[in-house]
């Protein structure tokens, strides 16, 4: 008889820059090694995942990361008394630090996670990427942390326009001149805070890899994808699984060298000379994770099994040439459900 796990996860928004939560939930519902009862964690009352009753059995609002870890811990203690959660999967970069900080407190509640270590989380930050590349022998574009718009005038000959202006958590814009760079600096810093990252712009073709490391240097899963359709925010709205041994080898190298623990996404650019440059490391599963499920590597299922201590075998293959295409879907929701989650924080 298959075990049944109560799994809580966040990232339930599904806008043009969607969170991974709904895709992760779909993967968990299709797990073959266990039955999943899913609890959704929301931050706002209009996150679409809240109202997807075929996926989520219960919804709870949780405090924003800015509220602090003590407030989060207290909220999770309350939720756990009602739900007996086995595993929590946070799906936003900005909340990961809070969950990592209370990992031991969660274990005291018998709640498991499978997150990167603090060192792994910190050294893969965009501001630390040049040092990361040197340490682990991975090609990365030149980048610099900027704390004041005046510093944009002091970039010197090392940078030439266009350049990328990135937030420390999300958002990236291509600036073709200094005035655009200042505009994007102000826009991104107002939303995500400082520092802003200025990165060398690499011309070429963009690729992504999602995968799972066991924390001991072993690759449990790896699926490379090429974006087929990109939104104005640079997010994949369509993509295709590809056969690329070089990307798989690079992913094995990344996991082996860092001993990465948990899910991740590598964002890479293949320049015109055929060299792959690592642009970003996202320390959680991406919004397109359901493509990995669809091609034969159910990464959300494998992550839960690692979290609860089950022995699993690494995935050895995946289907090549399968596409995902994202779409908008209108749900009809009763206003009393919206009122309930807004006023009581539960649904």
C-alpha positions, 0 to 999 in steps of 0.5 A: 500500500502506498504511503500518503503524505500531506505536502504544503507548497507555495508559489500559487500565482499564475500571472505572466511571471508565474510561480512554480506552485501549480506545476509542482502540485500537478507533478505531486498529484501524478506521483506513483510512489505515494498519494499526496494531500496538498496544502497551498500556502498563499500570500495574496487572495487572488493567487489562482492556485487558491481556487484550484480545488482539484489540486489543493485540499486546503489553503492557508495564507502565510506572512510575507518574508518581511514579517520575520521568521518568528511570525512565520514559525508561529503561523506554521505551528498553528497550521500544523496542529490542524493538518499534520504536514509531512513536507513543505516545498517553498517555491519562491526565491524570496521566501527560501531564506526564511524556511532555511532559517527555521528548518530545525524548528520545522523538524521539531514539528515533524515537518521535512524540507529538502532545501539548499544549504545556507552556503549553497544559497548564498554563493549562487546569488547573482551578486556572487556569480563571478566568484562562483564561476571561478570556484567551480570552473563554470563560465559566467558573464562578467557582473557587478553589484551596484548600490547607487545609480551614480555607479553606473557611470563608473563601470568603465571599459569592462562593460559596453552597452547593451547591459543587463540590469537585474534585481537580486531576486527577480526581473531583468532588463536590457539597457541600451544606454546609460539613461535606460540603465538608470531607469531600470535601476530605479524600477527594479530597486524600488521593487526588490531592493539593493543591490542591483546587478549589472551583467555583461550581455551575451548574445546567443541562444537561451537554454534552461536546465532543471534538476535535482541534487541529493546533497551528496554530489549525485544527480537525481534528475536533469532535463534541458529545455530550449525556450520556444516562446518568451514573454516581454519579461523574458519568461518561457511561455513555451519550450521543448525538451532537447538532447544536449549532452554538453548541458547534461555534463555541465549540470552533473559538474555543477551538482558534483562540485557544489553538492547541491541539495534540492531542486534548481534551475540553471539559466544559460546562454550559448554564445555564437562561438558555441560556449555556454555561459551560466547566467543565473542559478535559481535555487528551487524548481522553475515554473516550467517544472511540469515539462520535466514531469511530462518527459519522464522525470517527476522531480517534485515526486523525487524531491518529496521522497528525498525529504522523507528519507526514501531511497530513490534511483536517479532518472537515466533518461527523458523524452526528447522533443516534447513541448510545453505551451502555457495558456490562460484559463478563466476560472469561475469563483464564488465571491464567498471563497474570496471573502473567506480567504481574505478575512480568515486566511483559510479556505 
